[in-house]
Amino acid sequence: MLRATLLKLSESPRFAKWVTTNGMTRGMARRFVAGETLDEAIAAARACNNAGMLVSLDYLGENSATTADAQKARDSYLEVFERIEREKLHANVSCKLTQLGLDMNVEFCEGLVLSIAERASAYENFLRIDMEGSLYTQRTVDLVKRVRSHTPAVGTVIQSYLYRSETDIQDLLAYGCRIRLCKGAYKESQDVAYPHKKDVDFNYVRLMKILLPSGFYHGIATHDPRMIAETIRWAATKHIPKDDFEFQMLYGVRTDLQRRLVKDGYRLRVYIPYGNDWFPYFMRRLAERPANVAFLVRNFLRS
Ligand SMILES: Cc1cc2nc3c(=O)[nH]c(=O)nc-3n(C[C@H](O)[C@H](O)[C@H](O)COP(=O)(O)OP(=O)(O)OC[C@H]3O[C@@H](n4cnc5c(N)ncnc54)[C@H](O)[C@@H]3O)c2cc1C
C-alpha cells in the first residue's frame, strides 16, 4: 500500500518540486546518489574499486521529452566510457532506453544505443540496459537482441516479479545475452506481475537457477540475504566457480553486506547513479524502504 502510494506520488510534479528543492530530502537522496556531476561519480567509483568492488555508472534520466535531450544523454554515456578508460576504473555503464528516446522513436533510440555499445566494445567494456516498467519490456528485449547482432558488448535486466520473465530469459539466452536478475522496482498490476513478495522471491530463486549454469556471465542483483544465501548455496552445490557470476547492489544500500561478500571472495558490483535527474530513482529507493517514508510524507503534507 505504502509502496504503491509512493510510486504514485513519484508521478506528481508538485511532489517532485518539493522533494528536489527541499534541503532535508536532497540530503536524504545523497545516500543513494553519488552526486550531480561525473567527477563525483568517478570519485565514488574509485572508492569502490579501492575496496575491491566493481562498479556500474548510471547517468540518471528517464523519459526524455526531446530528441536533443536523448542525444545529450548519449553524449554523456560516450564521455563516461572515455573517463572509465582514461582513469583505468573497473567499471561498466547502465542506462535506460526511455532516456535515449524509446518513447519517441524505436529506430532513433536503437541508433543511440548502438553508438554507445560500439564505444563500449572498442574499450572491451560493457553496456547494461536497465529494465523499466512492463510497458517497455518487449521493446527492450527486442532492441537488445538487435543491438547484440552488431556487438556482444550489451546486456539487459530481467525482473522476477513479472510472470513473463522465464520466457524472456530463454529468449535472451538464445542470443548469448548477459542478464542482470533483479526483483523489479516499478508499480505493476497483478495482470502482469506477482502481487506477493513470497512469489517474487520464489521466482527469483527459480530464475537464478536457470541463469547460473547457462554458460554466460550474469549479475545477481539483490540486497536480500535470503536470495544471496540461496545463490551461494546453489552455486557451491553445482560447482559453479565464484568468478563465473557477480552479485550487484545499489550505492548506499547494505554496504555491510557488500563488504562481507568481497571479503568472502565473491565478485560484487556497485550500481552508482549520478546526475540532476535523481527524483524518480530516489522515489523507487524509498518505496523499497518504508521506514523513511512516513517521515517524508508527514513533512510534505505540512509544507
Ligand atoms: C544493481 C541493481 C540494479 C537494479 N536494476 C534494476 C532495473 O534495471 N530495473 C528494476 O526494475 N529494478 C532494478 N533494481 C531494483 C530491484 O528491482 C529492487 O527493487 C531492489 O533491489 C530491492 O529488492 P531486493 O532484491 O534488494 O529485495 P527486498 O526484499 O526489496 O529487500 C531486501 C532487503 O534489502 C534492503 N533494501 C532493499 N532496498 C533498500 C533500499 N532502497 N534502502 C534501504 N535498504 C534496502 C533491506 O534491508 C531489505 O530488507 C536493481 C537493483 C540492483 C541491486
The ligand as an ORCA input file, in Angstrom:
! r2SCAN-3c Opt
* xyz 0 1
  C      22.410     -3.395     -9.094
  C      20.933     -3.270     -9.167
  C      20.351     -2.884    -10.362
  C      18.956     -2.796    -10.463
  N      18.391     -2.539    -11.687
  C      17.038     -2.568    -11.810
  C      16.403     -2.458    -13.082
  O      17.045     -2.330    -14.123
  N      15.049     -2.483    -13.116
  C      14.284     -2.644    -11.991
  O      13.054     -2.697    -12.089
  N      14.868     -2.733    -10.778
  C      16.208     -2.709    -10.659
  N      16.784     -2.835     -9.416
  C      15.949     -2.722     -8.189
  C      15.365     -4.053     -7.799
  O      14.407     -4.466     -8.739
  C      14.703     -3.979     -6.418
  O      13.667     -3.028     -6.434
  C      15.650     -3.619     -5.278
  O      16.909     -4.191     -5.476
  C      15.105     -4.133     -3.936
  O      14.980     -5.526     -3.970
  P      15.934     -6.538     -3.165
  O      16.287     -7.642     -4.091
  O      17.064     -5.828     -2.582
  O      14.982     -7.213     -2.088
  P      13.986     -6.611     -0.993
  O      13.248     -7.796     -0.492
  O      13.222     -5.452     -1.522
  O      14.976     -6.070      0.107
  C      15.797     -6.929      0.876
  C      16.499     -6.086      1.944
  O      17.430     -5.198      1.296
  C      17.421     -3.938      1.944
  N      16.959     -2.911      0.992
  C      16.418     -3.112     -0.231
  N      16.180     -1.939     -0.856
  C      16.546     -0.975      0.001
  C      16.551      0.458     -0.052
  N      16.119      1.119     -1.134
  N      17.018      1.142      1.020
  C      17.493      0.502      2.114
  N      17.511     -0.874      2.231
  C      17.054     -1.585      1.190
  C      16.516     -4.044      3.144
  O      17.322     -4.455      4.212
  C      15.574     -5.159      2.728
  O      15.010     -5.819      3.814
  C      18.169     -3.004     -9.310
  C      18.748     -3.388     -8.109
  C      20.108     -3.541     -8.040
  C      20.695     -4.004     -6.749
*
